[in-house]
Amino acid sequence: MALNPALRRQVISLYKELIHLGKEWPQGFDFFRSRLHSAFMKKSHLEDEEAIKKGIAQAEYIKKEVEAL
């Protein structure tokens, strides 16, 4: 089953936004990037649209938390 192209774009966009926000991370960018990459890879097997949308919502929440720092 192929991933919905709109969801794929949304996930990639979110990843890029988080990478950009991580440049100011207190423990360093490399620490942030490796943690972010592994978090996204843990969910890379998802094919169910509802599960992907839940993952996107979780990433949006984390993005807001990182912006607040």
N, CA, C and O atoms as CSV, one atom per row, in Angstrom:
chain,resi,resn,atom,element,x,y,z
A,1,MET,N,N,0.850,-1.181,0.000
A,1,MET,CA,C,0.000,0.000,0.000
A,1,MET,C,C,0.891,1.238,0.000
A,1,MET,O,O,1.805,1.349,0.817
A,2,ALA,N,N,0.627,2.160,-0.908
A,2,ALA,CA,C,1.416,3.386,-1.005
A,2,ALA,C,C,0.890,4.432,-0.028
A,2,ALA,O,O,-0.312,4.536,0.213
A,3,LEU,N,N,1.803,5.186,0.515
A,3,LEU,CA,C,1.453,6.232,1.459
A,3,LEU,C,C,0.770,7.380,0.725
A,3,LEU,O,O,1.176,7.762,-0.372
A,4,ASN,N,N,-0.261,7.916,1.341
A,4,ASN,CA,C,-0.958,9.080,0.808
A,4,ASN,C,C,0.068,10.198,0.572
A,4,ASN,O,O,0.770,10.587,1.505
A,5,PRO,N,N,0.167,10.722,-0.663
A,5,PRO,CA,C,1.179,11.750,-0.964
A,5,PRO,C,C,1.059,13.000,-0.087
A,5,PRO,O,O,2.072,13.611,0.255
A,6,ALA,N,N,-0.155,13.381,0.274
A,6,ALA,CA,C,-0.341,14.561,1.117
A,6,ALA,C,C,0.224,14.304,2.523
A,6,ALA,O,O,0.858,15.182,3.108
A,7,LEU,N,N,-0.004,13.116,3.053
A,7,LEU,CA,C,0.542,12.773,4.373
A,7,LEU,C,C,2.063,12.700,4.321
A,7,LEU,O,O,2.748,13.148,5.240
A,8,ARG,N,N,2.578,12.135,3.247
A,8,ARG,CA,C,4.035,12.034,3.087
A,8,ARG,C,C,4.665,13.424,3.085
A,8,ARG,O,O,5.664,13.654,3.766
A,9,ARG,N,N,4.088,14.346,2.326
A,9,ARG,CA,C,4.601,15.720,2.289
A,9,ARG,C,C,4.540,16.366,3.671
A,9,ARG,O,O,5.457,17.082,4.074
A,10,GLN,N,N,3.451,16.106,4.388
A,10,GLN,CA,C,3.278,16.678,5.720
A,10,GLN,C,C,4.348,16.156,6.686
A,10,GLN,O,O,4.909,16.921,7.470
A,11,VAL,N,N,4.624,14.864,6.624
A,11,VAL,CA,C,5.642,14.261,7.497
A,11,VAL,C,C,7.019,14.830,7.171
A,11,VAL,O,O,7.770,15.188,8.079
A,12,ILE,N,N,7.356,14.917,5.900
A,12,ILE,CA,C,8.663,15.436,5.493
A,12,ILE,C,C,8.802,16.903,5.902
A,12,ILE,O,O,9.856,17.319,6.383
A,13,SER,N,N,7.758,17.671,5.714
A,13,SER,CA,C,7.770,19.085,6.092
A,13,SER,C,C,7.980,19.243,7.598
A,13,SER,O,O,8.762,20.086,8.039
A,14,LEU,N,N,7.286,18.436,8.370
A,14,LEU,CA,C,7.428,18.488,9.822
A,14,LEU,C,C,8.842,18.130,10.256
A,14,LEU,O,O,9.411,18.762,11.147
A,15,TYR,N,N,9.400,17.112,9.618
A,15,TYR,CA,C,10.775,16.699,9.922
A,15,TYR,C,C,11.737,17.855,9.664
A,15,TYR,O,O,12.609,18.139,10.485
A,16,LYS,N,N,11.574,18.520,8.520
A,16,LYS,CA,C,12.448,19.639,8.169
A,16,LYS,C,C,12.296,20.791,9.160
A,16,LYS,O,O,13.286,21.409,9.553
A,17,GLU,N,N,11.068,21.079,9.559
A,17,GLU,CA,C,10.837,22.149,10.530
A,17,GLU,C,C,11.509,21.822,11.864
A,17,GLU,O,O,12.136,22.685,12.477
A,18,LEU,N,N,11.376,20.588,12.301
A,18,LEU,CA,C,11.989,20.180,13.563
A,18,LEU,C,C,13.515,20.218,13.475
A,18,LEU,O,O,14.179,20.618,14.430
A,19,ILE,N,N,14.069,19.808,12.346
A,19,ILE,CA,C,15.523,19.875,12.149
A,19,ILE,C,C,15.980,21.328,12.284
A,19,ILE,O,O,16.981,21.615,12.941
A,20,HIS,N,N,15.245,22.228,11.663
A,20,HIS,CA,C,15.598,23.652,11.736
A,20,HIS,C,C,15.531,24.160,13.181
A,20,HIS,O,O,16.418,24.890,13.623
A,21,LEU,N,N,14.491,23.778,13.908
A,21,LEU,CA,C,14.347,24.200,15.299
A,21,LEU,C,C,15.452,23.611,16.183
A,21,LEU,O,O,15.849,24.224,17.174
A,22,GLY,N,N,15.938,22.445,15.829
A,22,GLY,CA,C,16.953,21.769,16.631
A,22,GLY,C,C,18.321,22.410,16.583
A,22,GLY,O,O,19.196,22.059,17.374
A,23,LYS,N,N,18.523,23.343,15.670
A,23,LYS,CA,C,19.833,24.002,15.555
A,23,LYS,C,C,20.176,24.800,16.805
A,23,LYS,O,O,21.346,25.082,17.062
A,24,GLU,N,N,19.161,25.165,17.581
A,24,GLU,CA,C,19.386,25.931,18.804
A,24,GLU,C,C,19.244,25.057,20.064
A,24,GLU,O,O,19.152,25.587,21.171
A,25,TRP,N,N,19.227,23.755,19.907
A,25,TRP,CA,C,19.008,22.841,21.031
A,25,TRP,C,C,20.156,22.937,22.030
A,25,TRP,O,O,21.318,22.938,21.623
A,26,PRO,N,N,19.860,23.018,23.337
A,26,PRO,CA,C,20.916,23.184,24.352
A,26,PRO,C,C,21.991,22.087,24.361
A,26,PRO,O,O,23.165,22.392,24.572
A,27,GLN,N,N,21.621,20.835,24.140
A,27,GLN,CA,C,22.612,19.750,24.162
A,27,GLN,C,C,23.361,19.620,22.843
A,27,GLN,O,O,24.225,18.754,22.708
A,28,GLY,N,N,23.048,20.449,21.891
A,28,GLY,CA,C,23.736,20.421,20.603
A,28,GLY,C,C,22.865,19.841,19.502
A,28,GLY,O,O,21.976,19.024,19.743
A,29,PHE,N,N,23.148,20.288,18.298
A,29,PHE,CA,C,22.362,19.883,17.136
A,29,PHE,C,C,22.508,18.393,16.834
A,29,PHE,O,O,21.528,17.732,16.491
A,30,ASP,N,N,23.717,17.864,16.960
A,30,ASP,CA,C,23.926,16.437,16.654
A,30,ASP,C,C,23.096,15.542,17.569
A,30,ASP,O,O,22.525,14.548,17.120
A,31,PHE,N,N,23.032,15.894,18.848
A,31,PHE,CA,C,22.208,15.149,19.799
A,31,PHE,C,C,20.742,15.203,19.368
A,31,PHE,O,O,20.064,14.176,19.324
A,32,PHE,N,N,20.260,16.398,19.051
A,32,PHE,CA,C,18.864,16.584,18.657
A,32,PHE,C,C,18.546,15.816,17.378
A,32,PHE,O,O,17.534,15.119,17.300
A,33,ARG,N,N,19.415,15.948,16.373
A,33,ARG,CA,C,19.167,15.321,15.079
A,33,ARG,C,C,19.122,13.801,15.192
A,33,ARG,O,O,18.275,13.156,14.575
A,34,SER,N,N,20.020,13.234,15.969
A,34,SER,CA,C,20.032,11.774,16.094
A,34,SER,C,C,18.769,11.280,16.806
A,34,SER,O,O,18.200,10.260,16.418
A,35,ARG,N,N,18.329,11.993,17.839
A,35,ARG,CA,C,17.100,11.612,18.547
A,35,ARG,C,C,15.880,11.770,17.642
A,35,ARG,O,O,14.990,10.919,17.633
A,36,LEU,N,N,15.844,12.856,16.887
A,36,LEU,CA,C,14.725,13.102,15.976
A,36,LEU,C,C,14.671,12.026,14.890
A,36,LEU,O,O,13.607,11.491,14.580
A,37,HIS,N,N,15.828,11.724,14.326
A,37,HIS,CA,C,15.883,10.715,13.265
A,37,HIS,C,C,15.392,9.362,13.772
A,37,HIS,O,O,14.610,8.692,13.098
A,38,SER,N,N,15.843,8.963,14.942
A,38,SER,CA,C,15.416,7.653,15.457
A,38,SER,C,C,13.923,7.653,15.794
A,38,SER,O,O,13.254,6.633,15.627
A,39,ALA,N,N,13.398,8.780,16.264
A,39,ALA,CA,C,11.961,8.852,16.559
A,39,ALA,C,C,11.133,8.708,15.282
A,39,ALA,O,O,10.111,8.021,15.275
A,40,PHE,N,N,11.572,9.349,14.213
A,40,PHE,CA,C,10.842,9.243,12.945
A,40,PHE,C,C,11.002,7.845,12.346
A,40,PHE,O,O,10.057,7.315,11.761
A,41,MET,N,N,12.174,7.248,12.481
A,41,MET,CA,C,12.396,5.912,11.928
A,41,MET,C,C,11.565,4.850,12.648
A,41,MET,O,O,11.166,3.857,12.040
A,42,LYS,N,N,11.303,5.055,13.941
A,42,LYS,CA,C,10.481,4.102,14.684
A,42,LYS,C,C,9.068,4.039,14.125
A,42,LYS,O,O,8.395,3.014,14.240
A,43,LYS,N,N,8.622,5.126,13.523
A,43,LYS,CA,C,7.263,5.181,12.975
A,43,LYS,C,C,7.240,4.999,11.455
A,43,LYS,O,O,6.172,5.062,10.847
A,44,SER,N,N,8.384,4.778,10.843
A,44,SER,CA,C,8.451,4.712,9.376
A,44,SER,C,C,7.708,3.517,8.788
A,44,SER,O,O,7.386,3.520,7.600
A,45,HIS,N,N,7.431,2.502,9.591
A,45,HIS,CA,C,6.741,1.310,9.094
A,45,HIS,C,C,5.227,1.502,9.012
A,45,HIS,O,O,4.534,0.664,8.434
A,46,LEU,N,N,4.708,2.578,9.575
A,46,LEU,CA,C,3.257,2.782,9.622
A,46,LEU,C,C,2.666,2.923,8.222
A,46,LEU,O,O,3.216,3.612,7.363
A,47,GLU,N,N,1.538,2.256,8.014
A,47,GLU,CA,C,0.842,2.357,6.737
A,47,GLU,C,C,-0.599,2.811,6.921
A,47,GLU,O,O,-1.212,3.315,5.979
A,48,ASP,N,N,-1.145,2.640,8.111
A,48,ASP,CA,C,-2.510,3.042,8.401
A,48,ASP,C,C,-2.575,4.566,8.520
A,48,ASP,O,O,-1.816,5.164,9.283
A,49,GLU,N,N,-3.479,5.191,7.765
A,49,GLU,CA,C,-3.558,6.653,7.752
A,49,GLU,C,C,-3.860,7.231,9.121
A,49,GLU,O,O,-3.328,8.284,9.474
A,50,GLU,N,N,-4.701,6.567,9.899
A,50,GLU,CA,C,-5.033,7.069,11.238
A,50,GLU,C,C,-3.803,7.044,12.147
A,50,GLU,O,O,-3.581,7.977,12.918
A,51,ALA,N,N,-3.014,5.992,12.058
A,51,ALA,CA,C,-1.796,5.904,12.864
A,51,ALA,C,C,-0.793,6.978,12.446
A,51,ALA,O,O,-0.116,7.560,13.293
A,52,ILE,N,N,-0.698,7.237,11.152
A,52,ILE,CA,C,0.202,8.276,10.649
A,52,ILE,C,C,-0.264,9.648,11.140
A,52,ILE,O,O,0.550,10.477,11.543
A,53,LYS,N,N,-1.564,9.878,11.104
A,53,LYS,CA,C,-2.103,11.162,11.581
A,53,LYS,C,C,-1.845,11.346,13.075
A,53,LYS,O,O,-1.586,12.465,13.519
A,54,LYS,N,N,-1.910,10.269,13.853
A,54,LYS,CA,C,-1.590,10.350,15.284
A,54,LYS,C,C,-0.119,10.709,15.474
A,54,LYS,O,O,0.221,11.508,16.347
A,55,GLY,N,N,0.743,10.124,14.667
A,55,GLY,CA,C,2.173,10.433,14.725
A,55,GLY,C,C,2.446,11.887,14.359
A,55,GLY,O,O,3.294,12.541,14.967
A,56,ILE,N,N,1.719,12.388,13.358
A,56,ILE,CA,C,1.859,13.787,12.958
A,56,ILE,C,C,1.419,14.699,14.093
A,56,ILE,O,O,2.078,15.699,14.377
A,57,ALA,N,N,0.309,14.363,14.742
A,57,ALA,CA,C,-0.183,15.164,15.866
A,57,ALA,C,C,0.845,15.178,17.000
A,57,ALA,O,O,1.068,16.215,17.625
A,58,GLN,N,N,1.459,14.046,17.258
A,58,GLN,CA,C,2.486,13.959,18.301
A,58,GLN,C,C,3.695,14.831,17.932
A,58,GLN,O,O,4.247,15.525,18.786
A,59,ALA,N,N,4.097,14.792,16.675
A,59,ALA,CA,C,5.234,15.593,16.223
A,59,ALA,C,C,4.904,17.091,16.287
A,59,ALA,O,O,5.769,17.904,16.612
A,60,GLU,N,N,3.661,17.449,15.977
A,60,GLU,CA,C,3.239,18.854,16.077
A,60,GLU,C,C,3.331,19.324,17.525
A,60,GLU,O,O,3.772,20.443,17.788
A,61,TYR,N,N,2.921,18.483,18.454
A,61,TYR,CA,C,2.992,18.815,19.873
A,61,TYR,C,C,4.452,19.046,20.285
A,61,TYR,O,O,4.764,20.017,20.974
A,62,ILE,N,N,5.326,18.155,19.861
A,62,ILE,CA,C,6.744,18.280,20.187
A,62,ILE,C,C,7.318,19.551,19.569
A,62,ILE,O,O,8.133,20.236,20.188
A,63,LYS,N,N,6.893,19.862,18.356
A,63,LYS,CA,C,7.343,21.085,17.702
A,63,LYS,C,C,6.982,22.314,18.533
A,63,LYS,O,O,7.802,23.218,18.690
A,64,LYS,N,N,5.757,22.349,19.065
A,64,LYS,CA,C,5.330,23.467,19.907
A,64,LYS,C,C,6.153,23.538,21.179
A,64,LYS,O,O,6.493,24.629,21.638
A,65,GLU,N,N,6.478,22.392,21.753
A,65,GLU,CA,C,7.295,22.358,22.961
A,65,GLU,C,C,8.717,22.877,22.686
A,65,GLU,O,O,9.282,23.617,23.490
A,66,VAL,N,N,9.273,22.484,21.560
A,66,VAL,CA,C,10.621,22.932,21.206
A,66,VAL,C,C,10.614,24.436,20.936
A,66,VAL,O,O,11.545,25.138,21.330
A,67,GLU,N,N,9.582,24.932,20.275
A,67,GLU,CA,C,9.474,26.368,20.006
A,67,GLU,C,C,9.372,27.152,21.305
A,67,GLU,O,O,9.855,28.281,21.389
A,68,ALA,N,N,8.749,26.566,22.314
A,68,ALA,CA,C,8.558,27.255,23.591
A,68,ALA,C,C,9.870,27.399,24.368
A,68,ALA,O,O,9.980,28.266,25.234
A,69,LEU,N,N,10.861,26.559,24.068
A,69,LEU,CA,C,12.133,26.634,24.816
A,69,LEU,C,C,12.939,27.852,24.461
A,69,LEU,O,O,14.025,28.053,25.003
